[in-house]
Amino acid sequence: MKKRIAYKEPRNNRVTITLSDRELEAIDDYCKRYKSESRTSVIREGAIRFVMGRFIEDYPTLFQKSALDRLIVTDEEETTNTQEQ
């Protein structure tokens, strides 16, 4: 079982996106296959993983170390990143 760190900060900001029929169908299929609780969490986690990946790729030239240190990383991601280095 994958260990997850709970996100404690309230989510008060809304972002609206538009998807094609095929994109929405893909997300719905993913949610059914992997028994996801909601589309919102799948989309949010995908976006944050993409952003974090870019932060890590661009460090240290674009972002300060303190900005990266504030971000939460799950145990699984931490292990993966350590093994890649």
C-alpha positions as CSV (number, residue, x, y, z in Angstrom):
1,M,0.0,0.0,0.0
2,K,1.3,3.4,-1.0
3,K,1.9,5.8,1.9
4,R,0.5,9.3,1.3
5,I,1.1,12.5,3.2
6,A,-2.2,14.3,3.8
7,Y,-2.5,17.8,2.4
8,K,-3.4,20.0,5.4
9,E,-3.8,23.4,3.8
10,P,-7.3,24.5,2.8
11,R,-8.1,24.7,-1.0
12,N,-9.8,28.0,-1.4
13,N,-8.7,28.8,-5.0
14,R,-10.7,27.7,-8.0
15,V,-9.2,27.0,-11.4
16,T,-11.4,26.4,-14.4
17,I,-10.1,24.3,-17.3
18,T,-11.7,23.0,-20.5
19,L,-11.2,19.5,-21.9
20,S,-12.0,17.8,-25.1
21,D,-14.4,14.8,-25.1
22,R,-11.5,12.5,-25.5
23,E,-9.5,14.1,-22.7
24,L,-12.5,13.8,-20.3
25,E,-13.1,10.2,-21.3
26,A,-9.5,9.4,-20.6
27,I,-9.7,10.9,-17.2
28,D,-13.0,9.1,-16.4
29,D,-11.5,5.8,-17.6
30,Y,-8.5,6.4,-15.4
31,C,-10.7,7.1,-12.4
32,K,-12.7,4.0,-12.9
33,R,-9.7,1.7,-13.5
34,Y,-7.7,3.0,-10.5
35,K,-10.8,3.6,-8.3
36,S,-10.0,7.3,-7.8
37,E,-12.2,9.3,-5.5
38,S,-12.6,12.2,-7.9
39,R,-11.6,13.6,-11.2
40,T,-10.5,16.7,-9.4
41,S,-7.9,14.9,-7.4
42,V,-6.5,13.2,-10.5
43,I,-6.2,16.4,-12.4
44,R,-4.8,18.3,-9.4
45,E,-2.2,15.6,-8.7
46,G,-1.2,15.4,-12.4
47,A,-0.7,19.1,-12.6
48,I,1.3,19.3,-9.4
49,R,3.5,16.4,-10.5
50,F,4.2,18.2,-13.7
51,V,5.1,21.4,-11.9
52,M,7.3,19.7,-9.4
53,G,9.1,17.8,-12.2
54,R,9.9,21.1,-13.9
55,F,11.0,22.7,-10.5
56,I,13.4,19.8,-10.0
57,E,14.7,19.9,-13.6
58,D,15.3,23.7,-13.5
59,Y,17.0,23.7,-10.0
60,P,19.3,25.4,-9.2
61,T,19.3,27.9,-12.0
62,L,15.7,29.0,-11.9
63,F,14.4,28.4,-8.4
64,Q,15.9,28.9,-5.0
65,K,16.5,25.8,-2.8
66,S,14.2,27.3,-0.1
67,A,11.3,27.3,-2.6
68,L,11.8,23.6,-3.3
69,D,12.2,22.8,0.3
70,R,8.7,24.1,1.1
71,L,7.0,21.6,-1.2
72,I,5.7,18.4,0.1
73,V,7.0,15.1,-1.3
74,T,5.6,11.7,-0.6
75,D,7.9,8.9,0.7
76,E,7.6,7.1,-2.7
77,E,8.6,10.2,-4.7
78,E,11.5,10.9,-2.3
79,T,12.8,7.4,-2.8
80,T,12.5,7.6,-6.6
81,N,14.3,11.0,-6.7
82,T,17.1,9.7,-4.4
83,Q,17.7,6.7,-6.6
84,E,17.9,8.8,-9.8
85,Q,20.6,11.0,-8.4
